[in-house]
Every structure is written in C-alpha cells, then in structure tokens.
Amino acid sequence: MQKSVIFKKARISFSDTGKGTAVILLHGFLENTSMWKNLIPSLSKRNRIIAIDLLGHGKSDCLGYVHSMELFAESVAAVLKYLRIRKCIIIGHSMGGYVALAFAEKHPQKIKGICLMNSTSVEDSPERKTLRLRANKMIQNNFENVVRMSFSNLFGEKNRNLYKEEMKSALREALKTPIQGYIAGQEGMRIRTNRTAILTENEFKKLIIIGEKDPVLNLESSLKEAKRTNSEVVVFPEGHMSHIENAEALYHALRYFVDIN
C-alpha cells in the first residue's frame, strides 16, 4: 500500500513493507516504485523495505523545473524522518544511485551501505550534458516518441524481443511521467557533481552492479571506478536494466549485500 509525506508542499509517495534493517529502494529516471515489484516480496521477508517515488515520478509531485540530486535527497530524508529511520542501506538504480550519493554526502552517519545499480558516482561528460539539453527541448513537442526511443535504446535488439512484455510494462510506467518531471530530472542529472569522494572517504559497505552491455555506462570505466573506490563489484552479462535483464541474479546479489550489512 502506498503512503505519502509532504515535503515543501509536494507529496512524496512511498511503500513500507516488512521488518528489520531498513533498505531504501530508489528507482531511476522515468521509473517509479513499480520497478521493484518482483523484488520487494522476497527482500521484505527479513528486512524493512521502503520504496520511494522520487519527485516528478510515480505518484510523487513535481517541485519546479529542476530536480537536483540534492533536492531529491532532501525528499528522501523527509521520508526517513517521518518513518523515524536512523540508519539504512540504500539501493539506487541509475538516477537513484546519484540520489543515494547526494543523500550520503549530507547524511553519512545514516548510511550502512550503498549499492549503485547500473549507476555511477561520476558526473556527466560534456557530450551527455549536451544530449540532456537537446532531449529537454525535444520532449516539449514530442513526449511519447522521445520516451519510447529513449527506452528502446536501453535494450539490445535480442532483449527487446526476449523481454518484450516487461519492456511494455516499464514503458507504460515511463509514459506516466509528467513532462515537468522529465525536464526537471534531466536538468538535475545534467548539473550533478562528481561524488566519487563519497565512496572513497566513507567506511560504509559499497557495491557497484554493472551491466556488461550497458549502453549508458562504459564497462571498463565502471570497473575502474569500483577499484578506485574500493567497492565490491558484480558484473551481469546484459545491459542497463538489471531488474529486467538479470532479475534472478540481481536478487541474489542484493540479498547478499543486504545480509552482510
């Protein structure tokens, strides 16, 4: 059942399932808490699982046209304060990983562990920043086609057929994202800073999950990042959407990471 808390006059929606160590699940761009639907029942058997709809996604409201990673992190902090959670493990997919790091930067004492799932602590390259600006211009006149194209590009041709139904379901959720949420999220990711130091300077457990064929994140760069930050690493054979393309292996990796914390 979805619950909500008010943050800066915006509603932040979340689910809260199970008991035990608090594990915060943060979805990626154009996703929402539904991306975790197959993982929550199993993970919540031994842990308290809180899945949050980030600003401008799912059932959460927008706050202006720039959702910085710091603003996202503040909204996460508001949920944790409401639930009286003092320490937690955060698992963030893609953009959710950027938010996890922004949260850890401000609240390192609250972190038991961070998992960057198909994510990175490094800021956007100049080329990617340019692409985000271009996307925000295009989206205003052609929302559906831009979202469909972006989503399709996350999967290789083989997996587009293999996971056709899962892709359709994820795309339906993506298309529910308001244009304002799209623009604000893209801009927030574009202006985010390098937070590699958050991983190197803190003692909490760290896990980086990598997709060997990830079209967004370079395999070699991700492996170097894991080594540089002394993070554990798991490499899956597929791409950016590990919860779809490597679902069972992902569950076991997350289960192990949560258990050792």
WOGISUL-V870580 format. One record per residue. N is the residue number from 1. RES is the residue in one letter. NEAR is the number of other C-alpha atoms within 8 Angstrom. Layout:
n=N res=RES near=NEAR
n=N res=RES near=NEAR
This chain:
n=1 res=M near=4
n=2 res=Q near=7
n=3 res=K near=8
n=4 res=S near=8
n=5 res=V near=10
n=6 res=I near=8
n=7 res=F near=9
n=8 res=K near=4
n=9 res=K near=5
n=10 res=A near=10
n=11 res=R near=11
n=12 res=I near=17
n=13 res=S near=14
n=14 res=F near=12
n=15 res=S near=12
n=16 res=D near=11
n=17 res=T near=9
n=18 res=G near=10
n=19 res=K near=11
n=20 res=G near=7
n=21 res=T near=9
n=22 res=A near=13
n=23 res=V near=13
n=24 res=I near=12
n=25 res=L near=13
n=26 res=L near=17
n=27 res=H near=16
n=28 res=G near=12
n=29 res=F near=9
n=30 res=L near=10
n=31 res=E near=13
n=32 res=N near=13
n=33 res=T near=15
n=34 res=S near=6
n=35 res=M near=10
n=36 res=W near=10
n=37 res=K near=8
n=38 res=N near=7
n=39 res=L near=8
n=40 res=I near=10
n=41 res=P near=8
n=42 res=S near=7
n=43 res=L near=10
n=44 res=S near=12
n=45 res=K near=8
n=46 res=R near=9
n=47 res=N near=12
n=48 res=R near=13
n=49 res=I near=16
n=50 res=I near=12
n=51 res=A near=12
n=52 res=I near=15
n=53 res=D near=15
n=54 res=L near=15
n=55 res=L near=13
n=56 res=G near=16
n=57 res=H near=15
n=58 res=G near=13
n=59 res=K near=9
n=60 res=S near=13
n=61 res=D near=10
n=62 res=C near=11
n=63 res=L near=9
n=64 res=G near=7
n=65 res=Y near=10
n=66 res=V near=10
n=67 res=H near=13
n=68 res=S near=13
n=69 res=M near=12
n=70 res=E near=9
n=71 res=L near=8
n=72 res=F near=12
n=73 res=A near=12
n=74 res=E near=9
n=75 res=S near=12
n=76 res=V near=11
n=77 res=A near=9
n=78 res=A near=10
n=79 res=V near=10
n=80 res=L near=10
n=81 res=K near=9
n=82 res=Y near=8
n=83 res=L near=6
n=84 res=R near=6
n=85 res=I near=9
n=86 res=R near=7
n=87 res=K near=9
n=88 res=C near=13
n=89 res=I near=15
n=90 res=I near=13
n=91 res=I near=15
n=92 res=G near=19
n=93 res=H near=13
n=94 res=S near=14
n=95 res=M near=12
n=96 res=G near=14
n=97 res=G near=18
n=98 res=Y near=13
n=99 res=V near=14
n=100 res=A near=14
n=101 res=L near=11
n=102 res=A near=12
n=103 res=F near=14
n=104 res=A near=12
n=105 res=E near=8
n=106 res=K near=6
n=107 res=H near=8
n=108 res=P near=9
n=109 res=Q near=6
n=110 res=K near=9
n=111 res=I near=13
n=112 res=K near=10
n=113 res=G near=11
n=114 res=I near=14
n=115 res=C near=13
n=116 res=L near=15
n=117 res=M near=13
n=118 res=N near=15
n=119 res=S near=16
n=120 res=T near=12
n=121 res=S near=11
n=122 res=V near=8
n=123 res=E near=9
n=124 res=D near=10
n=125 res=S near=6
n=126 res=P near=6
n=127 res=E near=7
n=128 res=R near=9
n=129 res=K near=10
n=130 res=T near=8
n=131 res=L near=8
n=132 res=R near=11
n=133 res=L near=10
n=134 res=R near=8
n=135 res=A near=9
n=136 res=N near=11
n=137 res=K near=8
n=138 res=M near=10
n=139 res=I near=11
n=140 res=Q near=8
n=141 res=N near=6
n=142 res=N near=8
n=143 res=F near=10
n=144 res=E near=7
n=145 res=N near=7
n=146 res=V near=11
n=147 res=V near=10
n=148 res=R near=9
n=149 res=M near=8
n=150 res=S near=8
n=151 res=F near=9
n=152 res=S near=8
n=153 res=N near=8
n=154 res=L near=12
n=155 res=F near=12
n=156 res=G near=8
n=157 res=E near=6
n=158 res=K near=6
n=159 res=N near=10
n=160 res=R near=11
n=161 res=N near=7
n=162 res=L near=6
n=163 res=Y near=10
n=164 res=K near=9
n=165 res=E near=6
n=166 res=E near=8
n=167 res=M near=9
n=168 res=K near=8
n=169 res=S near=8
n=170 res=A near=10
n=171 res=L near=10
n=172 res=R near=8
n=173 res=E near=12
n=174 res=A near=10
n=175 res=L near=10
n=176 res=K near=7
n=177 res=T near=12
n=178 res=P near=9
n=179 res=I near=9
n=180 res=Q near=10
n=181 res=G near=13
n=182 res=Y near=13
n=183 res=I near=12
n=184 res=A near=14
n=185 res=G near=13
n=186 res=Q near=11
n=187 res=E near=14
n=188 res=G near=12
n=189 res=M near=11
n=190 res=R near=10
n=191 res=I near=7
n=192 res=R near=10
n=193 res=T near=6
n=194 res=N near=8
n=195 res=R near=11
n=196 res=T near=9
n=197 res=A near=7
n=198 res=I near=10
n=199 res=L near=12
n=200 res=T near=9
n=201 res=E near=6
n=202 res=N near=7
n=203 res=E near=4
n=204 res=F near=8
n=205 res=K near=9
n=206 res=K near=12
n=207 res=L near=12
n=208 res=I near=14
n=209 res=I near=13
n=210 res=I near=16
n=211 res=G near=14
n=212 res=E near=10
n=213 res=K near=9
n=214 res=D near=14
n=215 res=P near=10
n=216 res=V near=6
n=217 res=L near=11
n=218 res=N near=8
n=219 res=L near=11
n=220 res=E near=6
n=221 res=S near=8
n=222 res=S near=11
n=223 res=L near=9
n=224 res=K near=8
n=225 res=E near=9
n=226 res=A near=12
n=227 res=K near=8
n=228 res=R near=8
n=229 res=T near=9
n=230 res=N near=9
n=231 res=S near=12
n=232 res=E near=8
n=233 res=V near=10
n=234 res=V near=9
n=235 res=V near=8
n=236 res=F near=12
n=237 res=P near=8
n=238 res=E near=11
n=239 res=G near=16
n=240 res=H near=14
n=241 res=M near=10
n=242 res=S near=14
n=243 res=H near=9
n=244 res=I near=8
n=245 res=E near=10
n=246 res=N near=12
n=247 res=A near=9
n=248 res=E near=6
n=249 res=A near=8
n=250 res=L near=10
n=251 res=Y near=9
n=252 res=H near=8
n=253 res=A near=9
n=254 res=L near=8
n=255 res=R near=9
n=256 res=Y near=8
n=257 res=F near=9
n=258 res=V near=9
n=259 res=D near=6
n=260 res=I near=5
n=261 res=N near=8
